[in-house]
């Protein structure tokens, strides 16, 4: 029976900004570091839209000492005048009324990243305060918001004194503007905000992450100057990027540490039905290290989508068609070339410009517009096939690499099959250090999770805490092998690695098929200490190098146990962050509250694990303890894994020294000046 009636008074209507503040994940994807950066990127994307419209030449992002962030551009400036329908200043509507923006009307922007009129409102709603200054009409328009709501009118500032001289909507507004206008002021928008710790678990921006995103924007907007400055430290650091070569220069930069098999990247472009396609790609010898980076109206789409699917199918079809026409490999008994073989060793940048794109979510990580797939396929297929026909040596070189990848795939598949048959799923005397406690037979795959658990002791507690219908447990004894740079034969001779491969069930390496994975998700569950971090990193390396589709399809998770258990009388609450702990204490009061701080999984009994990590809710086993692992920048992930997990101690030492110098600067200690990172130097 329901606990109470369900009636009219139970229906709530949430207005701005509470609708965003109550459910940040719906608008920015969560409350962690990625979501924090999403708040900044919403502002950056609006500046980029101005550049796409040909109205902006310079974008500047600055991290400020008080924890705020500002984005300045020299575009046309956000419209500020009174809105005839709403009877409010347009500037205020842009920052406070959902589904209000300049991206809906035909002709305002031919292409843009903004779609729903939500982005900048989300940034405002999740900020402690936000200030906007618009340069238009020779004066400065300014407004301040706190917790998403305006606390000042839209003021008109004298550019000479920066003092208020009027406000939008006054009857003498035009006279005030005329009296104080400076025709040399120029146009643009400066938005500064400080994220709110009430709504965000993380409020400290990462300079490197922001810099990587701004550098990519400079590649995508040839000739536009992009600057990133960190003023939080005693010694500020700044990087400026400006690239004339666009996507060609981007691909060369991505491949700078790889050996290309053809010197000049392939360029293909075209337009159909108002959608423009630019694709630049180049093959290299590292066939296990492919990288396709995609964008829609300069918005990164790390989860791919219809445009990437169209690109992949076009490349595969063009190479197979060329090989058939030239009878390459027909008489040599080569293995049939598959899609994965044609993409082996490929670095590609795909840029789509279109009106009104459709994404799978507000965070815009995956393109869902069906019409784009056919357009991309048609343009890329015809362009690549024509180029291969004109440049026969290039075509033969690419086909030969694809054929070599196909042969390697077949040989490796046979070797893997032989090893996996002797793995953890075989007889009890297999000799493996960890035994798989599988889920109940007959459960739908999408309702199950495989937990890879640190240690036999924690594994035993997890087996007692789990729901057998939904949770499989694979304990590990000790640290798994570091697979970076390891040959396949050694990889497949390691018992821990064999156990993981067999339990996951999708294969390994080039023949990994995510549709064969035996569970709806794979979760890493380790202690929150140095050893646990190391084990998690080793597993990341294994999955990234040999089971990357787990990342790409959102099937890899980190299981996070609570940090605190709070008790007051008969009440028990768990907290996963300090903010959650403080919220409970604020609700309960501190008197009579006992707080237990968990240092590891071993401190939690099966009942506590069952109530938290293994709790079954509305989403089955996918509760708040499971955090999906995503990769925003594939190139950076490749570089970082190669540096930290590779054989070069020199590269690892250089990376660590750079991090230590940054820590010293943050702590106010003397250190060497940071070096500006430039494309073409400004």
Secondary structure as UniProt FT lines:
FT   HELIX           8..10
FT   TURN            16..17
FT   HELIX           18..22
FT   HELIX           24..28
FT   HELIX           33..52
FT   TURN            53..54
FT   STRAND          58..63
FT   TURN            65..66
FT   STRAND          69..73
FT   TURN            84..86
FT   HELIX           90..96
FT   TURN            98..99
FT   TURN            106..108
FT   HELIX           119..125
FT   STRAND          127..136
FT   TURN            137..138
FT   STRAND          139..146
FT   TURN            147..148
FT   STRAND          149..150
FT   STRAND          155..157
FT   TURN            159..161
FT   STRAND          164..167
FT   TURN            168..169
FT   TURN            171..172
FT   HELIX           173..180
FT   TURN            183..184
FT   STRAND          188..195
FT   TURN            197..199
FT   HELIX           207..220
FT   TURN            222..223
FT   STRAND          225..230
FT   STRAND          237..241
FT   HELIX           246..254
FT   TURN            255..257
FT   STRAND          266..272
FT   TURN            273..274
FT   STRAND          275..284
FT   TURN            287..288
FT   STRAND          291..296
FT   TURN            297..298
FT   STRAND          299..300
FT   TURN            302..303
FT   HELIX           306..325
FT   TURN            326..327
FT   TURN            330..333
FT   HELIX           339..342
FT   TURN            343..345
FT   STRAND          346..353
FT   TURN            362..363
FT   HELIX           370..390
FT   HELIX           392..420
FT   TURN            421..422
FT   TURN            424..425
FT   HELIX           428..430
FT   STRAND          436..437
FT   TURN            441..442
FT   HELIX           445..447
FT   STRAND          449..454
FT   HELIX           456..465
FT   TURN            468..470
FT   STRAND          471..476
FT   TURN            484..485
FT   HELIX           488..491
FT   TURN            492..493
FT   HELIX           495..504
FT   HELIX           509..511
FT   HELIX           514..516
FT   STRAND          521..525
FT   HELIX           530..546
FT   HELIX           549..552
FT   TURN            553..554
FT   STRAND          556..559
FT   STRAND          564..568
FT   TURN            569..570
FT   STRAND          571..575
FT   HELIX           578..588
FT   TURN            591..592
FT   STRAND          594..597
FT   HELIX           601..603
FT   HELIX           606..611
FT   TURN            612..614
FT   TURN            618..619
FT   TURN            624..625
FT   STRAND          626..628
FT   HELIX           634..645
FT   HELIX           649..666
FT   TURN            667..668
//
